[in-house]
Structures are given as structure tokens and as C-alpha cells.
């Protein structure tokens, strides 16, 4: 499949919740066991990006939690295994960094264990002074 055949949508009513939940809950390393209700709630409270074929088959997903003024956090980025290596992830990231609703924020953040090379192509770099960041983890 050529990357020109990919369509990026931000309308969550077009997105396949079952597919997104299955991937996140069963295949991702970061969201194992996440409930369908939590996936749906996270989508409703984020700017979501879906990658679709010309036949309206969803093959990828990403979301940005943002205040639309200062900061955004990119999460839950995935491309189905059979479509990886075909530029879909690049198209998702390009759609995110060029989205008009995010044009005036001061920065975007994300975490990854294995996709540094992809994100570096879009200007992402390690946090310069990690000692200035703090995090509180809640147990479920």
C-alpha cells in the first residue's frame, strides 16, 4: 500500500473503538489491560488521529492530550503490524505536528521505548534536563 492511499481523520466517530482497544489492551507494551471504558474516555478527552485506508479500514491511531494553549502530550501511537514500515507512522506524526489546533502551543511531549528514530524526524529530542521533571504514579 502506498502512503498516498492513507487518510488521516480526527473525527472520533469514524474510529474503530474495538480495534483501538484491542491493540492497546492486548498488543501494546504501554497499555496492557486498559479497559475499553478507559480507552473510550481517553479518546473523548483528547485530539485523536486515525489512519485509514481508502476502504475506510483503520490501520493506525494516535492521540494528543492538550490544553490547546501551552502543551500537548502524544500518546497511544500505533500502526497495525501488517501496515508497519509503509510510512503510516510518519503520516500520523506529520498530521499531529501540522494540525492547526496545535500550531500555537509551546511544546509537545511523548514517551517511547522503541521509536526514537521516528520521532527525531519530527524534531523530538530527549528532555534536556530530566531532573526538572517530576511525576506521580498512581497504582490501580
Biotite code that builds the C-alpha atoms (Angstrom):
import biotite.structure as struc

atoms = struc.array([
    struc.Atom([0.000, 0.000, 0.000], chain_id="A", res_id=1, res_name="UNK", atom_name="CA", element="C"),
    struc.Atom([1.358, 3.383, -0.900], chain_id="A", res_id=2, res_name="UNK", atom_name="CA", element="C"),
    struc.Atom([1.426, 6.109, 1.719], chain_id="A", res_id=3, res_name="UNK", atom_name="CA", element="C"),
    struc.Atom([-0.714, 8.267, -0.608], chain_id="A", res_id=4, res_name="UNK", atom_name="CA", element="C"),
    struc.Atom([-3.563, 5.798, -0.010], chain_id="A", res_id=5, res_name="UNK", atom_name="CA", element="C"),
    struc.Atom([-3.639, 6.647, 3.707], chain_id="A", res_id=6, res_name="UNK", atom_name="CA", element="C"),
    struc.Atom([-6.217, 9.110, 5.008], chain_id="A", res_id=7, res_name="UNK", atom_name="CA", element="C"),
    struc.Atom([-5.782, 10.736, 8.427], chain_id="A", res_id=8, res_name="UNK", atom_name="CA", element="C"),
    struc.Atom([-9.022, 11.574, 10.250], chain_id="A", res_id=9, res_name="UNK", atom_name="CA", element="C"),
    struc.Atom([-9.603, 13.372, 13.565], chain_id="A", res_id=10, res_name="UNK", atom_name="CA", element="C"),
    struc.Atom([-13.330, 12.651, 13.930], chain_id="A", res_id=11, res_name="UNK", atom_name="CA", element="C"),
    struc.Atom([-13.567, 10.030, 16.707], chain_id="A", res_id=12, res_name="UNK", atom_name="CA", element="C"),
    struc.Atom([-16.984, 8.913, 15.465], chain_id="A", res_id=13, res_name="UNK", atom_name="CA", element="C"),
    struc.Atom([-15.146, 7.416, 12.458], chain_id="A", res_id=14, res_name="UNK", atom_name="CA", element="C"),
    struc.Atom([-12.675, 5.476, 14.599], chain_id="A", res_id=15, res_name="UNK", atom_name="CA", element="C"),
    struc.Atom([-12.903, 1.787, 15.388], chain_id="A", res_id=16, res_name="UNK", atom_name="CA", element="C"),
    struc.Atom([-13.049, 1.660, 19.190], chain_id="A", res_id=17, res_name="UNK", atom_name="CA", element="C"),
    struc.Atom([-12.908, -2.146, 19.235], chain_id="A", res_id=18, res_name="UNK", atom_name="CA", element="C"),
    struc.Atom([-9.721, -2.191, 17.153], chain_id="A", res_id=19, res_name="UNK", atom_name="CA", element="C"),
    struc.Atom([-8.093, 0.593, 19.184], chain_id="A", res_id=20, res_name="UNK", atom_name="CA", element="C"),
    struc.Atom([-8.988, -1.069, 22.487], chain_id="A", res_id=21, res_name="UNK", atom_name="CA", element="C"),
    struc.Atom([-7.781, -4.482, 21.295], chain_id="A", res_id=22, res_name="UNK", atom_name="CA", element="C"),
    struc.Atom([-4.432, -3.115, 20.162], chain_id="A", res_id=23, res_name="UNK", atom_name="CA", element="C"),
    struc.Atom([-3.813, -1.024, 23.260], chain_id="A", res_id=24, res_name="UNK", atom_name="CA", element="C"),
    struc.Atom([-5.029, -3.606, 25.766], chain_id="A", res_id=25, res_name="UNK", atom_name="CA", element="C"),
    struc.Atom([-3.576, -6.733, 24.171], chain_id="A", res_id=26, res_name="UNK", atom_name="CA", element="C"),
    struc.Atom([-0.697, -5.775, 21.875], chain_id="A", res_id=27, res_name="UNK", atom_name="CA", element="C"),
    struc.Atom([0.932, -2.587, 23.154], chain_id="A", res_id=28, res_name="UNK", atom_name="CA", element="C"),
    struc.Atom([3.633, -2.621, 25.814], chain_id="A", res_id=29, res_name="UNK", atom_name="CA", element="C"),
    struc.Atom([2.322, 0.550, 27.486], chain_id="A", res_id=30, res_name="UNK", atom_name="CA", element="C"),
    struc.Atom([-1.418, -0.056, 27.902], chain_id="A", res_id=31, res_name="UNK", atom_name="CA", element="C"),
    struc.Atom([-1.773, -3.776, 28.613], chain_id="A", res_id=32, res_name="UNK", atom_name="CA", element="C"),
    struc.Atom([-5.105, -4.487, 30.250], chain_id="A", res_id=33, res_name="UNK", atom_name="CA", element="C"),
    struc.Atom([-6.535, -0.993, 29.739], chain_id="A", res_id=34, res_name="UNK", atom_name="CA", element="C"),
    struc.Atom([-10.316, -1.233, 29.868], chain_id="A", res_id=35, res_name="UNK", atom_name="CA", element="C"),
    struc.Atom([-12.492, -0.372, 26.892], chain_id="A", res_id=36, res_name="UNK", atom_name="CA", element="C"),
    struc.Atom([-14.239, 2.265, 29.033], chain_id="A", res_id=37, res_name="UNK", atom_name="CA", element="C"),
    struc.Atom([-10.872, 3.918, 29.780], chain_id="A", res_id=38, res_name="UNK", atom_name="CA", element="C"),
    struc.Atom([-9.868, 3.833, 26.099], chain_id="A", res_id=39, res_name="UNK", atom_name="CA", element="C"),
    struc.Atom([-13.164, 5.445, 25.130], chain_id="A", res_id=40, res_name="UNK", atom_name="CA", element="C"),
    struc.Atom([-12.883, 8.091, 27.874], chain_id="A", res_id=41, res_name="UNK", atom_name="CA", element="C"),
    struc.Atom([-9.287, 8.898, 26.895], chain_id="A", res_id=42, res_name="UNK", atom_name="CA", element="C"),
    struc.Atom([-10.368, 9.340, 23.282], chain_id="A", res_id=43, res_name="UNK", atom_name="CA", element="C"),
    struc.Atom([-13.242, 11.657, 24.218], chain_id="A", res_id=44, res_name="UNK", atom_name="CA", element="C"),
    struc.Atom([-10.808, 13.848, 26.160], chain_id="A", res_id=45, res_name="UNK", atom_name="CA", element="C"),
    struc.Atom([-8.069, 14.016, 23.527], chain_id="A", res_id=46, res_name="UNK", atom_name="CA", element="C"),
    struc.Atom([-7.459, 15.169, 19.984], chain_id="A", res_id=47, res_name="UNK", atom_name="CA", element="C"),
    struc.Atom([-7.394, 11.820, 18.169], chain_id="A", res_id=48, res_name="UNK", atom_name="CA", element="C"),
    struc.Atom([-5.812, 10.893, 14.861], chain_id="A", res_id=49, res_name="UNK", atom_name="CA", element="C"),
    struc.Atom([-6.816, 7.773, 12.952], chain_id="A", res_id=50, res_name="UNK", atom_name="CA", element="C"),
    struc.Atom([-5.024, 6.378, 9.907], chain_id="A", res_id=51, res_name="UNK", atom_name="CA", element="C"),
    struc.Atom([-7.362, 4.761, 7.380], chain_id="A", res_id=52, res_name="UNK", atom_name="CA", element="C"),
    struc.Atom([-7.060, 3.018, 4.028], chain_id="A", res_id=53, res_name="UNK", atom_name="CA", element="C"),
    struc.Atom([-9.107, 4.193, 1.043], chain_id="A", res_id=54, res_name="UNK", atom_name="CA", element="C"),
    struc.Atom([-11.566, 1.449, 2.011], chain_id="A", res_id=55, res_name="UNK", atom_name="CA", element="C"),
    struc.Atom([-12.090, 3.120, 5.443], chain_id="A", res_id=56, res_name="UNK", atom_name="CA", element="C"),
    struc.Atom([-10.208, 0.368, 7.295], chain_id="A", res_id=57, res_name="UNK", atom_name="CA", element="C"),
    struc.Atom([-8.482, 1.802, 10.365], chain_id="A", res_id=58, res_name="UNK", atom_name="CA", element="C"),
    struc.Atom([-4.826, 0.815, 10.468], chain_id="A", res_id=59, res_name="UNK", atom_name="CA", element="C"),
    struc.Atom([-3.300, 3.263, 12.949], chain_id="A", res_id=60, res_name="UNK", atom_name="CA", element="C"),
    struc.Atom([-4.049, 5.623, 15.796], chain_id="A", res_id=61, res_name="UNK", atom_name="CA", element="C"),
    struc.Atom([-2.552, 8.364, 17.969], chain_id="A", res_id=62, res_name="UNK", atom_name="CA", element="C"),
    struc.Atom([-3.953, 10.874, 20.402], chain_id="A", res_id=63, res_name="UNK", atom_name="CA", element="C"),
    struc.Atom([-2.841, 14.157, 21.931], chain_id="A", res_id=64, res_name="UNK", atom_name="CA", element="C"),
    struc.Atom([-3.918, 15.288, 25.384], chain_id="A", res_id=65, res_name="UNK", atom_name="CA", element="C"),
    struc.Atom([-3.653, 19.060, 25.292], chain_id="A", res_id=66, res_name="UNK", atom_name="CA", element="C"),
    struc.Atom([-4.903, 22.358, 26.652], chain_id="A", res_id=67, res_name="UNK", atom_name="CA", element="C"),
    struc.Atom([-4.584, 23.832, 23.110], chain_id="A", res_id=68, res_name="UNK", atom_name="CA", element="C"),
    struc.Atom([-2.653, 26.790, 24.531], chain_id="A", res_id=69, res_name="UNK", atom_name="CA", element="C"),
    struc.Atom([0.575, 25.667, 26.183], chain_id="A", res_id=70, res_name="UNK", atom_name="CA", element="C"),
    struc.Atom([1.342, 21.959, 25.964], chain_id="A", res_id=71, res_name="UNK", atom_name="CA", element="C"),
    struc.Atom([0.335, 18.634, 24.469], chain_id="A", res_id=72, res_name="UNK", atom_name="CA", element="C"),
    struc.Atom([1.291, 15.059, 25.231], chain_id="A", res_id=73, res_name="UNK", atom_name="CA", element="C"),
    struc.Atom([1.264, 12.472, 22.412], chain_id="A", res_id=74, res_name="UNK", atom_name="CA", element="C"),
    struc.Atom([0.067, 9.041, 23.477], chain_id="A", res_id=75, res_name="UNK", atom_name="CA", element="C"),
    struc.Atom([-1.114, 5.655, 22.277], chain_id="A", res_id=76, res_name="UNK", atom_name="CA", element="C"),
    struc.Atom([0.586, 5.841, 18.880], chain_id="A", res_id=77, res_name="UNK", atom_name="CA", element="C"),
    struc.Atom([0.373, 2.601, 16.924], chain_id="A", res_id=78, res_name="UNK", atom_name="CA", element="C"),
    struc.Atom([0.191, 1.165, 13.427], chain_id="A", res_id=79, res_name="UNK", atom_name="CA", element="C"),
    struc.Atom([-1.140, -2.347, 12.925], chain_id="A", res_id=80, res_name="UNK", atom_name="CA", element="C"),
    struc.Atom([1.775, -4.769, 12.364], chain_id="A", res_id=81, res_name="UNK", atom_name="CA", element="C"),
    struc.Atom([0.804, -5.631, 8.784], chain_id="A", res_id=82, res_name="UNK", atom_name="CA", element="C"),
    struc.Atom([0.997, -1.928, 7.827], chain_id="A", res_id=83, res_name="UNK", atom_name="CA", element="C"),
    struc.Atom([4.215, -1.026, 9.637], chain_id="A", res_id=84, res_name="UNK", atom_name="CA", element="C"),
    struc.Atom([7.185, 0.082, 7.556], chain_id="A", res_id=85, res_name="UNK", atom_name="CA", element="C"),
    struc.Atom([4.937, 1.736, 4.958], chain_id="A", res_id=86, res_name="UNK", atom_name="CA", element="C"),
    struc.Atom([5.072, 5.336, 6.173], chain_id="A", res_id=87, res_name="UNK", atom_name="CA", element="C"),
    struc.Atom([1.826, 5.284, 8.159], chain_id="A", res_id=88, res_name="UNK", atom_name="CA", element="C"),
    struc.Atom([3.512, 6.297, 11.424], chain_id="A", res_id=89, res_name="UNK", atom_name="CA", element="C"),
    struc.Atom([5.206, 9.184, 9.632], chain_id="A", res_id=90, res_name="UNK", atom_name="CA", element="C"),
    struc.Atom([1.871, 10.361, 8.264], chain_id="A", res_id=91, res_name="UNK", atom_name="CA", element="C"),
    struc.Atom([0.294, 10.208, 11.726], chain_id="A", res_id=92, res_name="UNK", atom_name="CA", element="C"),
    struc.Atom([3.135, 12.262, 13.193], chain_id="A", res_id=93, res_name="UNK", atom_name="CA", element="C"),
    struc.Atom([3.078, 14.751, 10.336], chain_id="A", res_id=94, res_name="UNK", atom_name="CA", element="C"),
    struc.Atom([-0.675, 15.241, 10.852], chain_id="A", res_id=95, res_name="UNK", atom_name="CA", element="C"),
    struc.Atom([-0.099, 15.836, 14.563], chain_id="A", res_id=96, res_name="UNK", atom_name="CA", element="C"),
    struc.Atom([2.740, 18.337, 14.283], chain_id="A", res_id=97, res_name="UNK", atom_name="CA", element="C"),
    struc.Atom([0.955, 20.237, 11.496], chain_id="A", res_id=98, res_name="UNK", atom_name="CA", element="C"),
    struc.Atom([-2.547, 20.242, 12.985], chain_id="A", res_id=99, res_name="UNK", atom_name="CA", element="C"),
    struc.Atom([-3.901, 23.817, 13.177], chain_id="A", res_id=100, res_name="UNK", atom_name="CA", element="C"),
    struc.Atom([-5.296, 23.330, 16.698], chain_id="A", res_id=101, res_name="UNK", atom_name="CA", element="C"),
    struc.Atom([-1.762, 22.604, 17.936], chain_id="A", res_id=102, res_name="UNK", atom_name="CA", element="C"),
    struc.Atom([0.002, 25.334, 15.953], chain_id="A", res_id=103, res_name="UNK", atom_name="CA", element="C"),
    struc.Atom([0.327, 27.813, 18.835], chain_id="A", res_id=104, res_name="UNK", atom_name="CA", element="C"),
    struc.Atom([1.176, 25.533, 21.733], chain_id="A", res_id=105, res_name="UNK", atom_name="CA", element="C"),
    struc.Atom([4.661, 25.833, 23.189], chain_id="A", res_id=106, res_name="UNK", atom_name="CA", element="C"),
    struc.Atom([5.593, 22.182, 23.070], chain_id="A", res_id=107, res_name="UNK", atom_name="CA", element="C"),
    struc.Atom([4.675, 18.545, 22.573], chain_id="A", res_id=108, res_name="UNK", atom_name="CA", element="C"),
    struc.Atom([5.964, 15.676, 24.660], chain_id="A", res_id=109, res_name="UNK", atom_name="CA", element="C"),
    struc.Atom([5.886, 11.900, 24.400], chain_id="A", res_id=110, res_name="UNK", atom_name="CA", element="C"),
    struc.Atom([7.440, 8.724, 25.757], chain_id="A", res_id=111, res_name="UNK", atom_name="CA", element="C"),
    struc.Atom([8.725, 5.774, 23.767], chain_id="A", res_id=112, res_name="UNK", atom_name="CA", element="C"),
    struc.Atom([10.748, 2.629, 24.358], chain_id="A", res_id=113, res_name="UNK", atom_name="CA", element="C"),
    struc.Atom([11.441, 1.841, 20.716], chain_id="A", res_id=114, res_name="UNK", atom_name="CA", element="C"),
    struc.Atom([10.550, 4.572, 18.206], chain_id="A", res_id=115, res_name="UNK", atom_name="CA", element="C"),
    struc.Atom([13.135, 7.276, 18.873], chain_id="A", res_id=116, res_name="UNK", atom_name="CA", element="C"),
    struc.Atom([14.237, 7.398, 15.231], chain_id="A", res_id=117, res_name="UNK", atom_name="CA", element="C"),
    struc.Atom([10.695, 8.102, 14.009], chain_id="A", res_id=118, res_name="UNK", atom_name="CA", element="C"),
    struc.Atom([10.099, 10.906, 16.495], chain_id="A", res_id=119, res_name="UNK", atom_name="CA", element="C"),
    struc.Atom([13.507, 12.502, 15.939], chain_id="A", res_id=120, res_name="UNK", atom_name="CA", element="C"),
    struc.Atom([12.494, 13.064, 12.298], chain_id="A", res_id=121, res_name="UNK", atom_name="CA", element="C"),
    struc.Atom([9.808, 15.408, 13.622], chain_id="A", res_id=122, res_name="UNK", atom_name="CA", element="C"),
    struc.Atom([12.082, 17.394, 15.919], chain_id="A", res_id=123, res_name="UNK", atom_name="CA", element="C"),
    struc.Atom([11.655, 15.434, 19.147], chain_id="A", res_id=124, res_name="UNK", atom_name="CA", element="C"),
    struc.Atom([14.734, 15.052, 21.352], chain_id="A", res_id=125, res_name="UNK", atom_name="CA", element="C"),
    struc.Atom([15.469, 13.809, 24.864], chain_id="A", res_id=126, res_name="UNK", atom_name="CA", element="C"),
    struc.Atom([14.406, 16.170, 27.644], chain_id="A", res_id=127, res_name="UNK", atom_name="CA", element="C"),
    struc.Atom([17.422, 18.460, 28.201], chain_id="A", res_id=128, res_name="UNK", atom_name="CA", element="C"),
    struc.Atom([17.289, 18.456, 31.993], chain_id="A", res_id=129, res_name="UNK", atom_name="CA", element="C"),
    struc.Atom([15.365, 15.425, 33.180], chain_id="A", res_id=130, res_name="UNK", atom_name="CA", element="C"),
    struc.Atom([15.917, 16.471, 36.788], chain_id="A", res_id=131, res_name="UNK", atom_name="CA", element="C"),
    struc.Atom([13.440, 19.330, 36.344], chain_id="A", res_id=132, res_name="UNK", atom_name="CA", element="C"),
    struc.Atom([10.584, 16.924, 35.513], chain_id="A", res_id=133, res_name="UNK", atom_name="CA", element="C"),
    struc.Atom([8.587, 15.198, 38.215], chain_id="A", res_id=134, res_name="UNK", atom_name="CA", element="C"),
    struc.Atom([5.949, 12.503, 38.067], chain_id="A", res_id=135, res_name="UNK", atom_name="CA", element="C"),
    struc.Atom([3.487, 10.943, 40.488], chain_id="A", res_id=136, res_name="UNK", atom_name="CA", element="C"),
    struc.Atom([2.415, 7.431, 39.610], chain_id="A", res_id=137, res_name="UNK", atom_name="CA", element="C"),
    struc.Atom([-0.919, 6.150, 40.837], chain_id="A", res_id=138, res_name="UNK", atom_name="CA", element="C"),
    struc.Atom([-1.456, 2.455, 41.332], chain_id="A", res_id=139, res_name="UNK", atom_name="CA", element="C"),
    struc.Atom([-4.696, 0.937, 40.168], chain_id="A", res_id=140, res_name="UNK", atom_name="CA", element="C"),
])
